[in-house]
Amino acid sequence: MKILKFGGASISTSQNIINVANLLCDNTRKVVVLSAMSGTTNTLVEISNYLYRKNSDAANEIIIQLEQKYLSCLSELYKNPVYIAQAQAMIQERFDIIRAYTKDLFTLFEERVILAQGELISSALVYFLLQERGINAVLLPALDFMRTDKNAEPDPIYIKEKLSKMIEPHADVSLFITQGYICRNAYGEIDNLQRGGSDYTASLIGAALGAEEIQIWTDIDGMHNNDPRFVSGTKPVRNLQFEEAAELAYFGAKILHPTCILPAKLNNIPVRLLNTAEPQSLGTLISNKMDKGNIKAVAAKDGITVIKIKSGRMLLAHGFLRKVFEIFESYATPIDMVATSEVGISVSIDNCKHLSEIIDDLKKYGTVSVDSDMTIICVVGDLASENIGFESKVIASLKETPIRMISYGGSNYNISFLIQTKYKIKALQNMNTELF
């Protein structure tokens, strides 16, 4: 059994959906996890924002536009009028659900129902297309098996039990279709696994079924050794170790969501990143196997803010660090990088929602300064301390870049540098020349 996840870009048009359907017809047993069509979730968020503000007229205008976008692609997708009519009825039903919330009180619970409609529509469209082709496929509603617990974490025991029971009666079926991203919470309400949740769904299903491989299909041929948006001549990395992939995903490599890594790693299931437009490409294989002695890739994460707390009186006092970190914990704000000296602590964050409150609380312990518009550049590979020379090579590649912070030693797989965002592109280009 293989798990294949197709992101929004892979099913962004009628032709792309047809291309995906073509990839599925190889008679191997698989579960296919589908995201919403590209742009749909953002549009549903926009609709929800209007409904929060009780602007039902604006919400209805966008609802009509999105509905027409789906209806307009049906004649390209299906040849049989029966399936066109079936898809039209399904789309109308889904958008009627959305419209129902334009008349009543709108809360987070209603928003989650609206956000679920994108995956429900895309999975039905692909399922109908397979039916029209006479392919024996089963549609598995994710809302019937994907659940989170009271801590909003996936419930693997429940997922495995429910999913296995749903698949068991279909021993003669080789193709199952389901939705990514959406789930129910511990109270039975429709919920979701947050951004990147379709990758997470695929990984959780793979773990539940003991899959031989999890495939993440996107519009790029694997994870590259640098950001192709800013650097020319980048190349796919053919093999990554799970920790390397997790570091790259967290620090900016958008092709894979970091949450996808852990279930696959714990169950020793390889993850393969593939390109829908070039299905014959080798892509990137992520596994527990480590290629010794190599720097693999560079990634950059923007939107970073660095906070410095300077206090010669308090720094060495017992419990000082704990008090500082408890402030960030109280506002549910994760820290990316940490650096300490005799008189100060510098930390970086990527969520500034509670920045003003954090600063006010930190002023109890010292002088606080803040720098924004920062970027973390992460270099990933086999960077264990016994591998002499790699660290100096990486630092030398940044000889023209002012560096605000360096983090090394927390992991054997990365070195991270904090720089001003205005230096990012030049830094990535220089690193590509020097390291690869």
N, C-alpha and C positions, 0 to 999 in steps of 0.2 A: 504493500500500500504506500503510495506517495501522496503528499499534500501539495497542491499547487495553488498559490495565491496570486491573483491578478489585481493590480492596483488600478486607480481611476484612469491613469493615462493609457493603460492597456485596453480599456473599454470606453474610450472617450468619444468614439464615433461608431456609426453603424458598421463601417468596414472593419474597424478594430475589433468589434464584437464578433464579426464573422471570422476574422483571423484567429481569435481566441478559440472559437468553436472548432475550427479546423485543427488546432493543436490538441484538442481533447480527444480526437477520434483515433486513438492508436491502440485501443483494446487493453491497455494496462489499467490496473485497479487504482483508483485515485479519488480523493476528495478535493473539490475545487472550491476555494474561498474567494468570494468576489467583493471588491469595494464598490462604492457608488461611482457612477460615471463622473469623470473629471469635472470639477466645479460645482457638483451638486451639493455636497455638504456645506460648502461656503455659502451657497445660495440659501440653503435651509437655515443656516445660522442668521443670515440677513433677514429672512422672513421672521424668525423668532425675535430678533432685535426690535423689529417694528411692532410685533405683538406685545412685547414687554411694555412698549410705549403707547399701547392702545391705539396705534395707527393702523386700523384694519384695512383702510383703503390702499395704502402703500403696500401692505403685505399681500393683499389680493392681486394687485397688479403684478407683483413678482411671481406669485403662484401661477397666474395665467401664463406668463412668459416661460416658466420652467415646464409647465405641463405641455405647452405647445412644442417645446424643444423635443420632448420625448415622443409625442404623437407624430411629429414630422419625420422621425427616423424609421417608423414601422414599415412603410412601403419598401424601404431599402433592405430591411432585415428579413422580411418574410415574403414568400411567393404565394402561399396559400391564404385565401381570404379568411378561412376559419381561424388561423393563428393571428392574423391582423386584428380580427374582431376580439379574439381572446385577450390579446395584449392591450387593446384599447380599453376593454372593460377593467382589466387589472389596473391600468394607469389611472382611470377615472376613480376607481375605488380608493387608491392610495391618496390621490389629491383631494378627494372628498373628506378623508380623515384629517388632512392638513387644514382644509377650509373650516372644519367643525370647530377648530380652536380660534377662529377669528371673531367669534361671537361671545366668548365667555372669558372668565378669569384665566389669565395665562401665567403659569409658574414653571419652575424647573422641570416638573414632572411632564407637563405638556410639551416642553421643548425637547425632551428626550424622545418622546414619541415621534415628533416631527423629524428629528435628526435620523431616526431609524428608517425612514421611508426610502432613502436613496439606495441602501443596500437591498431592501426588499424588492424594489423595482428592478434593479440591474440583474439580480439573481433570477427573477421570474423571466426577464427578457431572454437570457441565455438558455434557461430551461425550456422555454417554448421553442427556441431555435433548434435545440437538440431533438425535441419531440417531432418537429416538422421534418427533420432529417431521418426520422425513424430510429434514433439512437435510444437505447434503453437506459434512462437516467432517472435518479431519484432526487427530489428536492428535500433537503433536510433543513427545517426551520431552526436557525440558530437560537431563537428565543425559547426553544424547547429543550436545549441542552447546555447552552453557554450561560453560566451563572457566576456571580461574585458573592463573596461572603459579607459579613457585617463590617469588615474592615475595608470593603471595596476591592479586595483582592480576589483573583479567580479561585474558584473552588474545584481543584483538580479531581477530587474523588467523585463529586457530583457529575462533573463533565464526562469523566470516563464511563461512569455507570449509565448515564442517560444516552450518551452517544453510542455506546456499544449495543444497547438494547434497540436503538433505532436502526442500526445497520444490520444487526443479526438476521432479521427476516428476509434480507435481500442478498442471499448468497450468490445468486446468479447475476447480480448487477455489478458492473465494474466502474460506474461513474456516478458520483454523488456531488450535488451542488449545494452550497450553503452560503450564508452571509458572513462577512467579516465585520468587526467593529461593534456590532450590536450584541446585547445580552440582557439578562434580567438580573436584578440585584437580589439580596437576601430576602427582601420583602415581596418578591414577585413582580416588581415594577419594571417596565422597560427602561434600560439603562445602556451605557456604552463603555468601551474600553479606552476611551479618550483618543486623541490624535495618534495615528500609527496603529490603531487597534486592530486593523485587518491583519497586519504582520503578526501581532500577538495572538489573534484567533488561530491563524495557521499553525503557529508554534504550539499552542495549547492542544489543538486537535492532534497534531503529530505526536505529542507526548502521550495523549490519552489512548491513541490507537497503536502506539509503538511503531510508527512509520519508519520506512527505510530511508526516506529523504523528504525534506521540506524544500520546496522550490518557491522563490519569490520572483515573480515576473514583473518587470518594469519596462521603461523605455530607454534603458541604457545597459550596455553589455558588461554588467558586473560593477564592483566597487573599484574606482580608479585610484591610482597612487597619488593623485592631487586633484584639485577642484577644476574640472574642465571648463567651467564658466569663466575662469580667470587665467588659466594656464593652458597654453597650447602644447600639444604633443603628449598629453597624459596617456597612460596605458592601464588596462584592467589588471588588477592583482588577481592572479589565478588561484592562490591558496591563502587563506587566513586562518589563524587560530581563533577560537571563540572569544578570548579576552581581547585580542587585537581588533576583531570586528566590533565588539561592544564599545571599545574606546573610540573607534572611528565614528560609529553611529551616534554616540553621545556628543562628540565634539564636532558634529557638522556634516557627516556623510549622510545625506538625506535619503539615499537609496534603501536604507534599512532602518527600522525603528529599534532603539536599544532594548526595549522590552521583549523583543522577539528572541533574544539570544538565550536567556536563562533556561526556559523549559527545554529547548533543544540541547543545550550543553549538558544539563543534568541527566538527560535521557540518552546522551551520546548519539543524537540524530544529526547527521550533516545537513547544513543549509546551503542551497545553491541559488545564487543570484543570476537571473537570466533575462535576456532581452526579447520582448515579444516581437519586435520588428526583425530581429536576427536570431531566430530560434536555434540555428546551428552553431552559434557562438558558444564558446566554452564557459563564458561567464566567470563567476567567482565561487569557489567551494570553501565553505566555512566548516571547520571540524575541530576536533581536539588535537590534531596533528600540528606540531610546531616546526617551521622551517628555521633551523638554527642560523644565527649570525647574520640576519638580514634586516635592513630597514625596509618596511613594506610600503608605508603611505603617510601622507600628511593631510590633515583636515583642519578647518577653521570654524570657530563658533563666534558669531557676532552678538551684539546686544549685551555685552558684559559690563558690569559696574564694579569698580574696586573700592573698598572701604578700608581706610587705615585708622587704627586706634592707637594713639601715642600716649603712653603714660609711664614715665620713669618710676613713679612712686608705686604703682599697682602691679606692674607686669610680673614681677617675680613673687608676688604675694600668693599664698596658697589659695587655690580655687578661682584665680582670676580668669584663666582660660575657660573654665567651666561656665562662669557667669556670662562671659561674652557669647559663647556658643548657645547658651540657653536662650538668649535674646532672639537669635535667628530661629531656634526651634519653636519658640512661642508664636512666631509669625509664619510658621510652616514655610520657611525660605531656605532652600538648600544652598550650600556653599560649594563652589567648584574648586578653587585653589586657596591654599593657606601658606603664608610665609611669616616667620617670627624673627625678631631680633631682640637685643637687650632692652629696647625701649618701645617697641611697637609690634602690632600685629596687622597684617594686611590680608584681607579675604576678598574673594570675587564672588559675585552672584549674577544670575541671569534673569531673576524675577524681581522687579522693582516695585511691585504692588504695594508693599509696606515699607518702602525705603525711608520715608520721613519718620515713621514711628520707630524703626530700627535705629536710626541716627539719634533720635531723642533719647532712647534708652541707653545707647552706648556712651552718650555724653556724661553719664554718671561715673564712668570709669576712666575717662581721658579725653584728649583732644581728638576730634573726629574730622577726617577729610575724605572727600568723595571725588572720584574720577569716573566719568562715563565715556561712552563711545569707545569702548575697548573690545579687543578680540583675543580669544585664546587660540593659539596654534598648537596642535597636538601632533607629535611625530610618533608613529607606531611601528613596532617591530620587536625583534629579540634584543632587548636593551638591558639585560641583566648586568649587574655591576662587574662581573668577571669578564665581560666582553669589552676589552680595553679599546678605546679609540672612537667608539660610536658617538659618545657624548660630545667629545671635542669636535668631531666632524659636523654634528648638527649645529652646535653653537657657532662654528666658523661660517656656516651657511647663512647666519643671521648677522654677520659682521657689519652690515650697513643699516641694521634696524635697531632703534632704541627699544630696550627690553625693560618692562616694568616689574615682572615677577617671573621666576622659574620654579617649576615643580618637578622633582625627580626623586624616586625612591619609594613612593607609595605603591608603585606597580613596576613589574619587570618588563612592561610592554609599552610604556609611553614616557615621553618627556613633553611637558607642556610649557608654553611661553605666553605671557600676557603682554600684548603690545597695543598701541593705539590703532584703531581701525583704519585710519588713513594710510598706515604703512602696510596693510594686509596684503594687497595684490602684489606689490613689489617683493615682499617677503616670501610669498608662495612661489613666485617666479624664480627667485634666487635659490630657494631650497630645492626646487625641481631640477635646476641646473647642477647644483652641487651634490645632491643626494642620489639622483637617479640618472 
